Amino acid sequence: MLRGRAAFYVSQGSLLGCSVGGNELGISVLLLLPQRLVVNNCHTEEVICEFIEQGKFLEACDHIYNLEHSGDDKMGKSESLYKLLAERMWTVVGEALSGSGRTFLEPLQSVGESLKWEKQKEAEWLGRSQETGPVSTWSPNFWRKELEQQLIQYMAAQIPLLSSSAKANETALKQHLSQLETLFLPSLEHRSGVFEEAGLLSTYTYCCHASLSSHLATLTDSSHLSFSQCLLVYEWGLKMYKSGSETCLRSRQTPQNSLSFGVQCLLWIVLKTEEKLLAVAKKEVGKALKEAFDIGKPPCADGAVIQILTEKAEAAWHVSESLSEKVEAVCLEECLRFLESYENEVRNFLQLDGCPEICSGLWILENCCILRAVWCKLTYICSASTSQDVKVNGFLDRMEDEIMEHFLRTVASKVKGTLKEHFKKCESSFDHILESLKQSFLVFGKKKTDTYEQALVKAVNAIVIAEYVQALLTIARKLSSVQRRRIVSKMEEDHRMLQDIFKECLGPAAGHLKDPIGAILELIQASDSEGMKIALLPILKEFPDLRKEHLSAVLDIKVSLNREDRAALLDAFHDNCRESKPEVNLLFADIEIKPGKYGLCACLCC
């Protein structure tokens, strides 16, 4: 009997831990050991192997544990036996998953009992000693984790395939979610019964949750996932959560008035998907706003911006009202974040070297008008807070002031540059600048920017007129008599063009604009000195900041004016001029006339 058992264990080379060339040598080795040790070890290991092969894992556990703590396990056979036991248990689990589960019910039940045994022994061990080192390295301590890995690996292999290209297809994604509901989950449910009878339902259910959560996370973690696609996944998860059907995802032993582990897991899946959904909504809204308000490009319609900020909340409302409110809040917050970044972007644009195109500055101002109109509508559509409203209006007020100031400076610079040679040459780019302004203002007016348009156009008119008069009075005394005669003709053309342009942009409001060019033309085109005196009086009333040097430069333009008449007009100016009130109709106050070589006039009378 001894020799037969010894030969059996010699054939189990992995268990004996020695290299034996044949049975006779193995027997000789065993005979050299104390008889009691050989008999006990050989008998115990043979029994353990028989238990393992028969699927009686709990009995095998007890025997291995006894061997481990008998003091006779000098060669560490218990560790090898634990590993052999684990391998056989996972084989049984795999067979139960892939084949007819009930065929393997008894060994599967033994697997469940062995896991309970492991927890019990671990608790006993910890209760006897404060040192956790041996417990943490004890082989059975890893059984539950190994079982979970086996189950999750199997379940992941059962999930219907969805190619990366199909993830971008909403129809394919809907079909995939339908397959999860009608094929994958029922297949897990079908096999859950045998695991419940084996006492492994909690582990099986946990692995169901883990595999499903991991798969849905993979679906929503794609950087190319759109809001609508993520909403599909969220809606599916919410449907599963609300479903009253008994599936493997719902525990069969649910304490009354408490959420089951399965329901809690589904709720966790829904919440994690919701986080991803809100992140995608924020990302898409930010990107859409950046594209809609790209500096240097024509503005978009306010309706398109409203759609950007509301369409996602509307789509979410069909799934869940509470979700819609969260999406709405995220979109509003992203709008605020965009405005802050846009303000910085505008500042950087305004600090660029050189003068940006006039239309670019006007586009930015138009964007501010659109953003203000959009926000006004959003406060009625969405639940914007008072603090948000204050922030938005603060952003817009600052941007409008900065852009308006920069735009007017740009216009002044452009106009000043074109007027340098305007009165010397037959053609200049002055009329092109005015035409560009007109077209920009007309487009600007169509975007429902009436509140800004009138003030802006009037401000531009004042700049153009001031720069024109400055250039006119500066150049007048530098030109020859022939050139000065041509100036009058050019002034008439320019005056008509300016009148037409600003009347077209402002409509009836253009009648209230100051017209110094027309007044100057009327003065120098008067037939005699008396007529010029009569024409001078309304100029002094309209422009009380007119100084003697300004009038002298204007009179230089009239070539036919003699010294006596000129002196009489300057005397009339002296008799009728009055001090101007601060900041009232100040056109000439900032216009400086440098004295010529012979004084303030070209005719040497001053």
Disulfide bonds with the S-S distance in Angstrom:
none
